Amino acid sequence: MAEHTSAMDYDAHEKTYANFIHMVKYGTAAVVVILVLMAVFLL
């Protein structure tokens, strides 16, 4: 079972959150680019 400590690892939490935000931004941009390319080449 996982150990429960009272102190959170804020440094690791902030790095994980920053990575998540970066992936969301780049993932959203990638989807937009794919949709634009589909509109240009398939319509």
Biopython code that builds the backbone (N, CA, C, O; Angstrom):
import numpy as np
from Bio.PDB.StructureBuilder import StructureBuilder

atoms = [
    (1, "MET", "N", (0.833, -1.171, 0.000)),
    (1, "MET", "CA", (0.000, 0.000, 0.000)),
    (1, "MET", "C", (0.886, 1.246, 0.000)),
    (1, "MET", "O", (2.004, 1.225, 0.516)),
    (2, "ALA", "N", (0.384, 2.309, -0.573)),
    (2, "ALA", "CA", (1.182, 3.531, -0.680)),
    (2, "ALA", "C", (1.353, 4.184, 0.680)),
    (2, "ALA", "O", (0.469, 4.145, 1.535)),
    (3, "GLU", "N", (2.515, 4.783, 0.846)),
    (3, "GLU", "CA", (2.761, 5.526, 2.076)),
    (3, "GLU", "C", (2.071, 6.879, 2.001)),
    (3, "GLU", "O", (2.063, 7.526, 0.953)),
    (4, "HIS", "N", (1.506, 7.290, 3.091)),
    (4, "HIS", "CA", (0.862, 8.595, 3.145)),
    (4, "HIS", "C", (1.706, 9.502, 4.030)),
    (4, "HIS", "O", (1.960, 9.210, 5.198)),
    (5, "THR", "N", (2.132, 10.612, 3.436)),
    (5, "THR", "CA", (2.902, 11.585, 4.204)),
    (5, "THR", "C", (2.127, 12.886, 4.240)),
    (5, "THR", "O", (1.307, 13.155, 3.363)),
    (6, "SER", "N", (2.384, 13.680, 5.240)),
    (6, "SER", "CA", (1.650, 14.932, 5.374)),
    (6, "SER", "C", (2.170, 16.008, 4.431)),
    (6, "SER", "O", (1.421, 16.907, 4.049)),
    (7, "ALA", "N", (3.427, 15.931, 4.054)),
    (7, "ALA", "CA", (4.021, 16.946, 3.188)),
    (7, "ALA", "C", (3.943, 16.491, 1.727)),
    (7, "ALA", "O", (4.308, 15.367, 1.385)),
    (8, "MET", "N", (3.462, 17.386, 0.893)),
    (8, "MET", "CA", (3.406, 17.073, -0.534)),
    (8, "MET", "C", (4.730, 17.458, -1.187)),
    (8, "MET", "O", (5.438, 18.346, -0.713)),
    (9, "ASP", "N", (5.043, 16.782, -2.268)),
    (9, "ASP", "CA", (6.239, 17.101, -3.040)),
    (9, "ASP", "C", (5.844, 18.146, -4.088)),
    (9, "ASP", "O", (5.529, 17.807, -5.229)),
    (10, "TYR", "N", (5.865, 19.404, -3.690)),
    (10, "TYR", "CA", (5.382, 20.484, -4.554)),
    (10, "TYR", "C", (6.225, 20.644, -5.812)),
    (10, "TYR", "O", (5.695, 20.989, -6.869)),
    (11, "ASP", "N", (7.515, 20.402, -5.715)),
    (11, "ASP", "CA", (8.378, 20.533, -6.892)),
    (11, "ASP", "C", (7.968, 19.532, -7.971)),
    (11, "ASP", "O", (7.839, 19.891, -9.142)),
    (12, "ALA", "N", (7.767, 18.292, -7.575)),
    (12, "ALA", "CA", (7.346, 17.266, -8.538)),
    (12, "ALA", "C", (5.946, 17.575, -9.069)),
    (12, "ALA", "O", (5.667, 17.374, -10.251)),
    (13, "HIS", "N", (5.076, 18.061, -8.199)),
    (13, "HIS", "CA", (3.721, 18.409, -8.617)),
    (13, "HIS", "C", (3.734, 19.524, -9.658)),
    (13, "HIS", "O", (3.024, 19.449, -10.660)),
    (14, "GLU", "N", (4.531, 20.547, -9.423)),
    (14, "GLU", "CA", (4.592, 21.668, -10.369)),
    (14, "GLU", "C", (5.195, 21.238, -11.701)),
    (14, "GLU", "O", (4.743, 21.695, -12.751)),
    (15, "LYS", "N", (6.201, 20.373, -11.684)),
    (15, "LYS", "CA", (6.789, 19.877, -12.934)),
    (15, "LYS", "C", (5.786, 19.040, -13.713)),
    (15, "LYS", "O", (5.685, 19.162, -14.934)),
    (16, "THR", "N", (5.044, 18.193, -13.010)),
    (16, "THR", "CA", (4.038, 17.365, -13.669)),
    (16, "THR", "C", (2.942, 18.234, -14.277)),
    (16, "THR", "O", (2.509, 17.993, -15.403)),
    (17, "TYR", "N", (2.494, 19.244, -13.532)),
    (17, "TYR", "CA", (1.451, 20.135, -14.039)),
    (17, "TYR", "C", (1.949, 20.916, -15.255)),
    (17, "TYR", "O", (1.215, 21.080, -16.229)),
    (18, "ALA", "N", (3.185, 21.396, -15.201)),
    (18, "ALA", "CA", (3.755, 22.134, -16.338)),
    (18, "ALA", "C", (3.833, 21.237, -17.570)),
    (18, "ALA", "O", (3.515, 21.672, -18.677)),
    (19, "ASN", "N", (4.253, 19.991, -17.383)),
    (19, "ASN", "CA", (4.312, 19.048, -18.508)),
    (19, "ASN", "C", (2.925, 18.781, -19.066)),
    (19, "ASN", "O", (2.752, 18.689, -20.282)),
    (20, "PHE", "N", (1.936, 18.654, -18.192)),
    (20, "PHE", "CA", (0.564, 18.436, -18.633)),
    (20, "PHE", "C", (0.068, 19.613, -19.467)),
    (20, "PHE", "O", (-0.541, 19.413, -20.518)),
    (21, "ILE", "N", (0.323, 20.825, -19.012)),
    (21, "ILE", "CA", (-0.112, 22.012, -19.743)),
    (21, "ILE", "C", (0.559, 22.083, -21.117)),
    (21, "ILE", "O", (-0.087, 22.422, -22.109)),
    (22, "HIS", "N", (1.847, 21.764, -21.172)),
    (22, "HIS", "CA", (2.553, 21.776, -22.453)),
    (22, "HIS", "C", (1.959, 20.742, -23.401)),
    (22, "HIS", "O", (1.766, 21.025, -24.584)),
    (23, "MET", "N", (1.671, 19.560, -22.899)),
    (23, "MET", "CA", (1.101, 18.524, -23.763)),
    (23, "MET", "C", (-0.284, 18.917, -24.255)),
    (23, "MET", "O", (-0.630, 18.635, -25.402)),
    (24, "VAL", "N", (-1.080, 19.558, -23.417)),
    (24, "VAL", "CA", (-2.410, 20.001, -23.841)),
    (24, "VAL", "C", (-2.290, 21.059, -24.936)),
    (24, "VAL", "O", (-3.012, 21.010, -25.931)),
    (25, "LYS", "N", (-1.376, 22.017, -24.750)),
    (25, "LYS", "CA", (-1.205, 23.071, -25.759)),
    (25, "LYS", "C", (-0.759, 22.484, -27.097)),
    (25, "LYS", "O", (-1.348, 22.776, -28.138)),
    (26, "TYR", "N", (0.289, 21.652, -27.060)),
    (26, "TYR", "CA", (0.797, 21.095, -28.311)),
    (26, "TYR", "C", (-0.162, 20.086, -28.917)),
    (26, "TYR", "O", (-0.259, 19.978, -30.140)),
    (27, "GLY", "N", (-0.865, 19.351, -28.080)),
    (27, "GLY", "CA", (-1.859, 18.406, -28.588)),
    (27, "GLY", "C", (-3.004, 19.128, -29.271)),
    (27, "GLY", "O", (-3.467, 18.697, -30.327)),
    (28, "THR", "N", (-3.465, 20.219, -28.684)),
    (28, "THR", "CA", (-4.532, 21.012, -29.291)),
    (28, "THR", "C", (-4.065, 21.617, -30.610)),
    (28, "THR", "O", (-4.804, 21.609, -31.595)),
    (29, "ALA", "N", (-2.855, 22.136, -30.634)),
    (29, "ALA", "CA", (-2.314, 22.705, -31.873)),
    (29, "ALA", "C", (-2.197, 21.634, -32.951)),
    (29, "ALA", "O", (-2.484, 21.902, -34.118)),
    (30, "ALA", "N", (-1.784, 20.437, -32.583)),
    (30, "ALA", "CA", (-1.657, 19.347, -33.549)),
    (30, "ALA", "C", (-3.024, 18.980, -34.133)),
    (30, "ALA", "O", (-3.142, 18.748, -35.336)),
    (31, "VAL", "N", (-4.042, 18.926, -33.295)),
    (31, "VAL", "CA", (-5.384, 18.603, -33.782)),
    (31, "VAL", "C", (-5.881, 19.691, -34.727)),
    (31, "VAL", "O", (-6.491, 19.382, -35.751)),
    (32, "VAL", "N", (-5.635, 20.943, -34.408)),
    (32, "VAL", "CA", (-6.055, 22.042, -35.285)),
    (32, "VAL", "C", (-5.355, 21.939, -36.636)),
    (32, "VAL", "O", (-5.990, 22.105, -37.678)),
    (33, "VAL", "N", (-4.059, 21.667, -36.624)),
    (33, "VAL", "CA", (-3.315, 21.530, -37.879)),
    (33, "VAL", "C", (-3.860, 20.364, -38.699)),
    (33, "VAL", "O", (-4.035, 20.490, -39.911)),
    (34, "ILE", "N", (-4.126, 19.250, -38.060)),
    (34, "ILE", "CA", (-4.671, 18.092, -38.774)),
    (34, "ILE", "C", (-6.028, 18.428, -39.383)),
    (34, "ILE", "O", (-6.296, 18.071, -40.530)),
    (35, "LEU", "N", (-6.885, 19.111, -38.627)),
    (35, "LEU", "CA", (-8.202, 19.470, -39.160)),
    (35, "LEU", "C", (-8.096, 20.435, -40.334)),
    (35, "LEU", "O", (-8.840, 20.310, -41.306)),
    (36, "VAL", "N", (-7.179, 21.397, -40.254)),
    (36, "VAL", "CA", (-6.993, 22.338, -41.367)),
    (36, "VAL", "C", (-6.488, 21.592, -42.598)),
    (36, "VAL", "O", (-6.973, 21.821, -43.706)),
    (37, "LEU", "N", (-5.529, 20.714, -42.412)),
    (37, "LEU", "CA", (-5.012, 19.946, -43.550)),
    (37, "LEU", "C", (-6.089, 19.045, -44.148)),
    (37, "LEU", "O", (-6.160, 18.895, -45.368)),
    (38, "MET", "N", (-6.914, 18.453, -43.317)),
    (38, "MET", "CA", (-8.020, 17.646, -43.835)),
    (38, "MET", "C", (-8.997, 18.505, -44.633)),
    (38, "MET", "O", (-9.493, 18.080, -45.676)),
    (39, "ALA", "N", (-9.271, 19.708, -44.145)),
    (39, "ALA", "CA", (-10.188, 20.602, -44.861)),
    (39, "ALA", "C", (-9.611, 21.009, -46.216)),
    (39, "ALA", "O", (-10.338, 21.111, -47.204)),
    (40, "VAL", "N", (-8.307, 21.237, -46.251)),
    (40, "VAL", "CA", (-7.676, 21.670, -47.502)),
    (40, "VAL", "C", (-7.606, 20.534, -48.506)),
    (40, "VAL", "O", (-7.907, 20.745, -49.681)),
    (41, "PHE", "N", (-7.224, 19.353, -48.090)),
    (41, "PHE", "CA", (-6.955, 18.279, -49.037)),
    (41, "PHE", "C", (-8.163, 17.361, -49.290)),
    (41, "PHE", "O", (-8.190, 16.664, -50.304)),
    (42, "LEU", "N", (-9.132, 17.344, -48.420)),
    (42, "LEU", "CA", (-10.242, 16.411, -48.590)),
    (42, "LEU", "C", (-11.542, 17.065, -49.038)),
    (42, "LEU", "O", (-12.500, 16.367, -49.368)),
    (43, "LEU", "N", (-11.590, 18.380, -49.053)),
    (43, "LEU", "CA", (-12.817, 19.050, -49.499)),
    (43, "LEU", "C", (-12.678, 19.611, -50.882)),
    (43, "LEU", "O", (-13.621, 20.205, -51.404)),
]
sb = StructureBuilder()
sb.init_structure("model")
sb.init_model(0)
sb.init_chain("A")
sb.init_seg("    ")
for serial, (resi, resn, name, xyz) in enumerate(atoms, 1):
    if name == "N":
        sb.init_residue(resn, " ", resi, " ")
    sb.init_atom(name, np.array(xyz, "f"), 0.0, 1.0, " ", f" {name:<3s}", serial, name[0])
structure = sb.get_structure()
